Amino acid sequence: NGTYPSGIDQDDSISGTYWDVNFGLHGFLRDRHGNIATFDAPGADAQNFLGGTTAASINEQGVVSGCYTDSNSVGHGFLRDSNGSITTYDVPNGISVGAYSCFGYVFPGPGFAINPQGAITSTYFQPISGNPFGGNFRGFLRNPDGSFATFDAATYSPCCIWTFGLAINPEGAIAGYFNDGFNLNHGFLRDRQGTITTLDVPGAGTGNQQGTIADGITPGGQVMGWYIDAGNVRHGFLLAPQVTVSPANLNFGNVGLGYRAKKVVTLGNVGVNPVEIGPITFSVATGDASQFSDHVFCAVNLGAGKSCTIGVIFTPDAVGAD
């Protein structure tokens, strides 16, 4: 038996899972004062070995996300809101939500990450006739309204497709990994439009169960995780968006009152991930930033290896040095 915390919210409440003396699984929530509430999802069967309720993560609103197994050892997803009400769900056309992660052992992470808006990502099993493993492990996104999007990071495999969504940020970007059917792992990033980019860290091994696992993503899109090299040594990595700005500074010279001047800045994505272009802000050496405006020629997402331009317009509102 044992206690396994898995997440903490902004109020210092901790969610997690504990094993009882019979190796059944149960969820718990510990508040900032040390009070502990335990819970089981409706239909969870903790009598099966390593079966029951697994609380995998908690968001800023105190909503706990996880999975549970029933008396037939079939996995299902659940949400527990801040009032203790539990909602269960299943992915359409799937027979087991969570695959391995609801049985007390994870391969290699629990998934069921939930973002502040209530979107969840993990994996589910979809049976396929004639498949040597009986079907595919596919990634899913459960939207806050309860609708689903399913996805595969690999579109081809000699035996099967294994895709595991492990983390999701506030923008809905998902990080995870997939196995290519040759027992080699690759990380991936799925942006909120559904575009998937494969991530292979330099130095990652190419042997059995080696490769890259992405299991975290920040609000700004930084992907983190670990990889196993050719010597089966594990290392961590952080993959940050890489954006160039040219020129880095603008000098508009003398602009008469009642006139305006425009200069162009080029943004380039030199990383391997799409980058989201957020609101434009200005920092000025002297004067008032309100005299500057922009004309953006960039899409919301800037793809890897792509560039776009931003027009910066200076309209002086008084006579003097700015």
C-alpha positions as CSV (number, residue, x, y, z in Angstrom):
1,N,0.0,0.0,0.0
2,G,1.1,3.6,-0.4
3,T,0.1,7.2,-1.2
4,Y,0.9,8.9,-4.5
5,P,0.2,12.6,-4.9
6,S,-0.2,13.6,-8.6
7,G,-1.2,17.3,-8.7
8,I,-1.6,20.5,-6.8
9,D,-3.8,23.5,-7.5
10,Q,-3.4,27.3,-6.9
11,D,-5.0,26.9,-3.4
12,D,-2.4,24.2,-2.4
13,S,-4.9,21.4,-2.6
14,I,-3.2,18.1,-3.5
15,S,-4.9,15.3,-5.5
16,G,-3.6,11.8,-5.7
17,T,-4.2,8.1,-5.3
18,Y,-3.6,5.6,-2.5
19,W,-3.5,1.8,-2.3
20,D,-5.3,0.0,0.4
21,V,-4.1,-3.1,2.1
22,N,-5.6,-5.3,-0.6
23,F,-3.9,-3.2,-3.4
24,G,-7.2,-1.5,-4.4
25,L,-6.9,2.1,-5.6
26,H,-8.8,5.1,-4.3
27,G,-8.6,8.9,-4.9
28,F,-7.9,11.5,-2.4
29,L,-7.8,15.3,-2.1
30,R,-5.8,17.1,0.7
31,D,-6.6,20.7,1.3
32,R,-4.2,23.4,2.4
33,H,-5.1,22.8,6.0
34,G,-4.2,19.1,5.9
35,N,-7.8,17.8,5.7
36,I,-8.1,14.7,3.5
37,A,-11.2,13.6,1.6
38,T,-11.1,10.2,-0.1
39,F,-13.4,9.2,-2.9
40,D,-14.2,6.5,-5.4
41,A,-15.7,7.0,-8.8
42,P,-19.2,5.5,-9.2
43,G,-18.8,2.0,-10.6
44,A,-15.1,1.7,-9.6
45,D,-14.2,-1.7,-8.4
46,A,-11.2,-1.7,-6.0
47,Q,-11.6,-5.4,-5.3
48,N,-9.7,-6.3,-8.4
49,F,-5.9,-6.3,-8.0
50,L,-4.6,-2.8,-8.8
51,G,-8.1,-1.7,-9.8
52,G,-10.3,1.1,-8.6
53,T,-9.9,4.9,-8.8
54,T,-6.8,6.8,-10.0
55,A,-6.8,10.6,-9.5
56,A,-4.3,11.9,-12.1
57,S,-4.4,15.7,-12.0
58,I,-6.1,18.8,-10.7
59,N,-6.7,22.2,-12.3
60,E,-6.8,25.7,-10.9
61,Q,-10.6,25.4,-10.2
62,G,-10.0,22.3,-8.0
63,V,-11.4,19.9,-10.6
64,V,-9.8,16.5,-10.3
65,S,-9.3,14.4,-13.5
66,G,-8.6,10.7,-13.6
67,C,-9.8,7.2,-14.5
68,Y,-11.2,4.1,-12.8
69,T,-11.7,0.5,-13.6
70,D,-15.0,-1.4,-13.2
71,S,-15.6,-5.0,-12.2
72,N,-14.7,-6.1,-15.7
73,S,-11.4,-4.3,-15.5
74,V,-12.6,-1.8,-18.2
75,G,-11.3,1.7,-17.8
76,H,-13.4,4.9,-17.8
77,G,-12.7,8.5,-17.3
78,F,-14.0,10.8,-14.5
79,L,-14.1,14.4,-13.3
80,R,-14.6,15.4,-9.7
81,D,-15.6,19.0,-9.3
82,S,-14.7,21.2,-6.3
83,N,-18.0,20.3,-4.6
84,G,-17.3,16.6,-4.8
85,S,-19.7,15.7,-7.6
86,I,-18.2,13.1,-10.0
87,T,-19.0,12.8,-13.7
88,T,-17.9,9.7,-15.6
89,Y,-17.3,9.4,-19.3
90,D,-16.2,7.1,-22.1
91,V,-14.6,8.0,-25.5
92,P,-17.0,7.2,-28.4
93,N,-16.0,3.9,-30.1
94,G,-13.5,3.0,-27.3
95,I,-13.7,0.2,-24.9
96,S,-11.2,1.2,-22.2
97,V,-10.3,4.8,-21.3
98,G,-6.8,5.2,-19.9
99,A,-5.5,1.8,-21.1
100,Y,-2.6,0.9,-18.7
101,S,-2.9,3.9,-16.4
102,C,-6.0,2.7,-14.5
103,F,-4.4,-0.5,-13.3
104,G,-1.9,0.9,-10.9
105,Y,1.0,0.9,-13.3
106,V,1.6,3.5,-15.9
107,F,3.3,3.4,-19.3
108,P,5.0,5.8,-18.8
109,G,2.7,8.4,-17.3
110,P,-0.9,8.7,-16.1
111,G,-2.2,11.2,-18.6
112,F,-5.7,12.6,-17.8
113,A,-4.1,16.0,-17.6
114,I,-6.7,18.8,-17.2
115,N,-6.2,22.5,-18.1
116,P,-7.9,25.5,-16.4
117,Q,-10.7,25.4,-18.9
118,G,-11.5,21.8,-18.2
119,A,-10.1,20.2,-21.3
120,I,-8.6,16.7,-20.7
121,T,-6.1,14.6,-22.7
122,S,-5.1,11.0,-22.3
123,T,-5.4,7.7,-24.3
124,Y,-8.0,5.0,-24.9
125,F,-8.2,1.6,-26.5
126,Q,-10.0,1.2,-29.8
127,P,-10.6,-2.5,-30.9
128,I,-9.8,-3.4,-34.5
129,S,-10.5,-6.7,-36.0
130,G,-7.3,-8.5,-37.3
131,N,-5.0,-6.3,-35.3
132,P,-2.3,-8.4,-33.6
133,F,-2.9,-6.5,-30.3
134,G,-6.6,-6.4,-30.8
135,G,-6.7,-2.7,-31.6
136,N,-4.9,0.7,-31.2
137,F,-4.2,3.0,-28.3
138,R,-5.2,6.4,-29.5
139,G,-5.0,9.8,-28.0
140,F,-8.0,11.9,-27.1
141,L,-9.0,15.4,-26.2
142,R,-12.1,15.8,-24.2
143,N,-13.3,19.4,-24.6
144,P,-14.9,21.4,-21.7
145,D,-18.3,20.9,-23.3
146,G,-17.9,17.1,-23.2
147,S,-17.2,16.7,-26.9
148,F,-14.3,14.6,-28.1
149,A,-11.5,14.8,-30.6
150,T,-9.3,11.7,-31.2
151,F,-5.9,11.6,-32.8
152,D,-2.9,9.5,-33.7
153,A,0.6,10.9,-33.6
154,A,1.8,8.1,-35.9
155,T,-0.2,7.4,-39.0
156,Y,1.6,4.1,-39.9
157,S,3.0,1.2,-37.8
158,P,3.8,-2.3,-38.8
159,C,1.6,-3.6,-36.0
160,C,-0.4,-1.0,-34.2
161,I,-0.7,2.7,-33.3
162,W,0.1,3.7,-29.7
163,T,-0.5,7.4,-28.9
164,F,-0.4,8.8,-25.4
165,G,-1.5,12.3,-24.5
166,L,0.2,13.3,-21.3
167,A,-0.1,17.0,-20.8
168,I,-2.2,20.0,-21.9
169,N,-1.7,23.7,-21.5
170,P,-4.3,26.5,-21.2
171,E,-4.3,27.1,-24.9
172,G,-5.2,23.4,-25.6
173,A,-1.8,22.3,-26.9
174,I,-1.0,18.7,-26.0
175,A,2.3,17.0,-25.4
176,G,2.8,13.3,-25.3
177,Y,4.5,10.4,-27.0
178,F,3.9,7.6,-29.4
179,N,5.5,4.2,-30.1
180,D,6.2,3.6,-33.7
181,G,5.6,-0.2,-33.7
182,F,9.3,-1.0,-33.6
183,N,9.4,-0.3,-29.8
184,L,10.9,3.1,-30.3
185,N,9.3,6.1,-28.6
186,H,8.9,9.6,-30.1
187,G,7.6,12.7,-28.4
188,F,4.9,14.9,-30.1
189,L,3.3,18.3,-29.8
190,R,-0.3,18.7,-31.0
191,D,-1.3,22.4,-31.3
192,R,-4.9,23.6,-30.7
193,Q,-5.7,23.4,-34.4
194,G,-4.8,19.7,-34.3
195,T,-1.5,19.9,-36.2
196,I,1.0,17.3,-34.8
197,T,4.8,17.8,-34.7
198,T,7.1,14.9,-33.9
199,L,9.8,15.6,-31.3
200,D,13.0,13.6,-31.2
201,V,15.7,15.0,-28.8
202,P,19.2,14.9,-30.2
203,G,21.1,12.1,-28.5
204,A,18.0,9.9,-28.0
205,G,18.6,6.2,-28.6
206,T,17.0,4.3,-31.4
207,G,16.9,0.9,-29.7
208,N,14.2,-1.1,-28.0
209,Q,12.1,1.2,-25.7
210,Q,14.5,4.1,-26.2
211,G,13.7,7.5,-27.6
212,T,11.8,10.6,-26.5
213,I,8.9,11.0,-24.0
214,A,7.2,14.5,-23.8
215,D,5.2,14.7,-20.6
216,G,4.8,18.4,-19.8
217,I,4.0,21.7,-21.5
218,T,3.9,25.3,-20.1
219,P,1.3,28.0,-20.9
220,G,3.9,29.5,-23.2
221,G,4.4,26.3,-25.2
222,Q,7.7,25.0,-23.7
223,V,7.7,21.3,-23.9
224,M,9.6,19.2,-21.3
225,G,10.1,15.5,-20.7
226,W,12.9,12.9,-20.8
227,Y,14.7,10.6,-23.2
228,I,16.7,7.4,-23.1
229,D,20.0,7.4,-24.9
230,A,21.8,4.4,-26.7
231,G,23.2,3.3,-23.3
232,N,19.8,3.2,-21.7
233,V,20.6,6.2,-19.6
234,R,17.7,8.6,-18.9
235,H,18.0,12.4,-19.3
236,G,15.7,15.3,-19.0
237,F,15.0,17.9,-21.7
238,L,13.3,21.3,-22.1
239,L,12.3,22.4,-25.6
240,A,11.5,26.1,-25.7
241,P,9.9,27.9,-28.7
242,Q,12.7,29.7,-30.6
243,V,11.6,33.0,-32.2
244,T,13.9,35.5,-33.8
245,V,13.0,39.2,-34.1
246,S,14.7,41.4,-36.8
247,P,15.5,44.1,-36.2
248,A,15.4,44.0,-32.4
249,N,15.2,47.8,-32.1
250,L,13.5,50.5,-34.1
251,N,14.5,54.1,-34.5
252,F,12.0,56.3,-36.3
253,G,14.1,59.4,-36.5
254,N,12.3,62.8,-36.8
255,V,8.6,62.5,-37.5
256,G,6.6,65.7,-37.8
257,L,3.5,66.3,-35.7
258,G,0.5,65.3,-37.8
259,Y,2.5,62.7,-39.7
260,R,3.3,59.1,-39.0
261,A,6.1,56.6,-39.9
262,K,6.0,52.9,-40.3
263,K,8.7,50.3,-40.0
264,V,8.5,46.5,-40.4
265,V,9.7,43.8,-38.0
266,T,10.1,40.2,-39.1
267,L,9.4,37.3,-36.7
268,G,10.9,33.9,-37.5
269,N,10.3,30.5,-35.9
270,V,13.6,28.7,-35.9
271,G,12.4,25.9,-33.6
272,V,10.7,22.6,-34.2
273,N,7.4,23.6,-32.7
274,P,4.6,25.9,-33.8
275,V,4.6,29.2,-31.9
276,E,1.5,31.1,-30.9
277,I,1.6,34.8,-31.6
278,G,0.0,36.7,-28.7
279,P,-0.9,40.3,-28.2
280,I,1.8,42.8,-29.3
281,T,3.3,45.2,-26.6
282,F,5.8,48.0,-27.0
283,S,8.8,49.0,-24.9
284,V,10.1,52.5,-25.5
285,A,13.4,54.1,-24.5
286,T,11.8,57.5,-24.1
287,G,8.3,58.9,-24.6
288,D,4.9,57.3,-24.5
289,A,4.2,53.8,-25.8
290,S,0.6,54.8,-26.7
291,Q,2.1,56.7,-29.7
292,F,2.9,53.3,-31.3
293,S,0.5,50.9,-33.0
294,D,0.9,47.7,-35.0
295,H,-0.4,46.1,-38.2
296,V,0.1,42.4,-37.8
297,F,0.6,40.2,-40.8
298,C,1.0,37.0,-38.8
299,A,-1.4,34.2,-38.2
300,V,-2.2,33.1,-34.7
301,N,0.2,30.2,-35.0
302,L,3.6,30.5,-36.7
303,G,4.7,27.1,-37.9
304,A,8.2,25.7,-37.5
305,G,10.6,27.3,-40.1
306,K,8.1,30.0,-41.0
307,S,8.3,33.8,-40.7
308,C,5.8,36.7,-40.7
309,T,5.9,40.5,-40.5
310,I,4.6,43.1,-38.1
311,G,4.2,46.7,-39.2
312,V,5.0,49.2,-36.3
313,I,3.5,52.7,-36.7
314,F,4.7,55.7,-34.9
315,T,2.3,58.7,-34.7
316,P,3.7,61.5,-32.5
317,D,1.1,63.3,-30.4
318,A,3.3,66.2,-29.3
319,V,6.3,68.2,-30.3
320,G,9.6,67.1,-28.6
321,A,11.9,64.1,-28.3
322,D,10.5,60.6,-28.0
